[in-house]
Amino acid sequence: MSRAGPPTLSTCAIALIAASVALFVLVGGVALNRLQDARERIAASNQAAAGVEIERAVAVAVEHARQNAAALADWDETRQQLRNPTYYAFWREYRLRSTDILPAYFKDAALYDASGKVLGRLPNATLPETLPADWAQPHLETSPTGPDLILYAPIQTGGAGTPAGAPSGTPIGTLGLRIDFRDALLRLNRFRYINDASLTLEPPEARPYTVAEIPALLRYRLVDTPETLRLEQAMGAGLRDLSLLVGGLSLAFYLALMFLLASPLRRLCRHIDGLRAGGGGLQLRQFAHTLPVAELEKVRTSLNEYQAELDGVHHDLNRKNRELRDLIHTDALTGVHNRRAFEDDWQRALDQLGERDRPQEVSFLLVDCNHFKSINDSYGHAVGDEVIRLLARATQPALRPGDRLYRLGGDEFAAILLDCPLQQAREIAAAILRAVAATDFRRLGIDEPIRVSLGLAQTLAAAPADLADLHWQADAAMYAAKRPGSPGVIAYNSALTAAPKTLFSSRMANAVYEAVTQGTGLHMYYQPVVELATGRITHYEALLRIARDDEIITPYSIMPLVEARSLEVELDRAVLARVALDLAQGQIPPGTGVAVNLAGPTLLDGGILADLKPLAAFLPAYRILIEITETALITRLDLAGEVLQHLRGDGFQVALDDFGSGYSSLRYLAQMPIDLVKFDITLVRSLESDSAQGGLVEDLARLILKAGYQIVAEGIESERVGRRIGALGCRYGQGYLFGHPQPQCLAPGPFRLQGTWPLH
């Protein structure tokens, strides 16, 4: 599960603003809570005041009703009705309602005689016909029109209409009065804390209620006091203003952040992404426009300066890469293409063949110098090298324009002739024979004639598999051309290998297989490696040979068979065992050491550490180096690095062999634990002359030495090259100048030549 990346600046800004808003909401919530508490306290105070106000209003209304009842009871006409109730119904319906004594909220009235009976039974009467026993106490009574206040007042003697002889103040009857109590409350009182419209009387039961119970029956709502309204308005205005302020500041902060930081950073990121997506190149367009923040402007300026420097380095590196690629694909001795170029072009031909819609005539030509080893041994390597140069100069012009000549190694050359019929290939081969015959080799001091043998193989290829046998067929034809009495050019035919391939290849294959699996015929030759400053032999490189029927098979013939049958690990195990045996038998002088080559598959094999234990037993009495060819570790560099680091911890040293012959030299140096770097012979031979290639190799050597590595230069065959290598600061040298690979090691030295060698 992949981890999420860090948030963007916009996300952080939004989160910060959200946090600020959340804090504001929290503060606003606290303020609103406090406002609510204040409102509740004010409401509680107002509620208490309203209760007092209700009680006072009830008392005022009851008292006013009593006064009205008393005034009506003291009215002369009321006494007259008691004395003569003949017109009681008329008086009650018309006269009583027209008087100013009764208020507007009056609803009904009744007169009772001294015995407590009503003066007349009227159809619309709402008061009782008999005076109740508790008539002296006013009470609230429910009715269809609403709760009414019922109260009674005694009618006493006195004034006009009092019977003769009756003492003044003697009760002669009772007045009953019904009034709309809610209307009375509203008319007689002005409320401050109570909403008049909300005032209602809601008796829960249909029974009389005393005056003391009336306040509890009233329902009402409180009015908003001016103080509460002003407080709410002030708090609302404050929260609104604060919200606008926070919102405005948040927006301003976000816009400023986007303008000052986010937008410039996005532009920087897009520019850097563009550089990264350049496909290995660089964008020449620099980051324009000044940025608004000083620190970001510094980043922009530094990025442009770094990009300009990187662009210069990139162009220099491209130039160096082209030069190095040319050097890697060019044979240093002859200037024609080398074996690596041959392998690349051969693979390219295979790939292109699979893309063609028709078969292609492909011819393969091998050129080999007859008896070159004898010439080299008799006249020396310098003369032998000059012979190789002259052969290359004679052969190249005989090819068609566009055809390449490859030096595969030693005195062997090859050419891949595409779209070339066999007859045309024969003509090219004949032209090569004539060119070689016309070359004057006597100026080199050679008395014997120099001749070459050419092998041809041709096929009509429709698929890459059709070319699989072309190389060995040309090889078989070339060896046939070397036989006495044979013409210089032979084209392959089945008669050359009567039992197809087996008689030609089985002898060597069996020899290699028996040597790898049983150790039969496996021998180690040792070539000295000297310290250039002193000439002292520091160690020997162990080189594989296989002896079969008085013939020595070299790695040039061994390794293709080993790689074809994936026997690299088994071969390396056999070599390690043989070197350990030679050490035990004292064949390697004490105080020196030995370097052993390991293939890439062996290094990645799980049993490599166990295979090296026999050699580890000779540490530290001997210096033991593990040489890794730079082309052997294309994959799993991490695992290979761990194994090599473990070996270094055990006391082994690690050398990167054939440096300069692969594609990833600097990559291996950066990622692998390396002690020594062995320059390939193609690099060393470029130092024979003061050419541009030689200058490039010198620069490369200085770069490696500056990085802290020691250099071993392979293929030193002249004192001039040895001194030039030593002058560069390279510590070790190896080559025919110091000794050939031999079954027995040379004395440990010091090695000396005529003149002023070794270097001091």
Secondary structure, 3 states (H helix, E strand, C coil): CCCCCCCCHHHHHHHHHHHHHHHHHHHHHHHHHHHHHHHHHHHHHHHHHHHHHHHHHHHHHHHHHHHHHHHHHCCHHHHHHHHCHHHHHHHHHHHHHHCCCCCCCEEEEEEEECCCEECCCCCCCCCCCECCCCCCCCEEECCCCCCEEEEEEEEECCCCCCCCCCCCCCEEEEEEEEEEHHHHHHHHCCCCCECHHHCEECCCCCCCEEHHHHHHHEECCECCCHHHHHHHHHHHHHHHHHHHHHHHHHHHHHHHHHHHHHHHHHHHHHHHHHHHCCCCCCCCCCCCCCCCCHHHHHHHHHHHHHHHHHHHHHHHHHHHHHHHHHHHCECCCCCCECHHHHHHHHHHHHHHHHHCCCCEEEEEEEEEECCHHHHHHHHCHHHHHHHHHHHHHHHHHHCCCCCCCEEEECCEEEEEEECCCHHHHHHHHHHHHHHHHCCCCHHHCCCCCCCEEEEEEEEEECCHHHHCCHHHHHHHHHHHHCCCCCCCEEECCHHHCCCCCHHHHHHHHHHHHHHHHHCCCEEEEEEEEEECCCCCEEEEEEEEEEEECCEEECHHHHHHHHHHCCCHHHHHHHHHHHHHHHHHCCCCCCCCEEEEEECHHHHCCCCHHHHCHHHHCCCCCCEEEEEEEHHHCCCCHHHHHHHHHHHHHHCCEEEEEEECCCCCHHHHHHHCCCCEEEECHHHHHHHHCCCHHHHHHHHHHHHHHHCCCEEEECCCCCHHHHHHHHHHCCCEEECCCCCCCECCCCCCCCCCCCCCCCCC
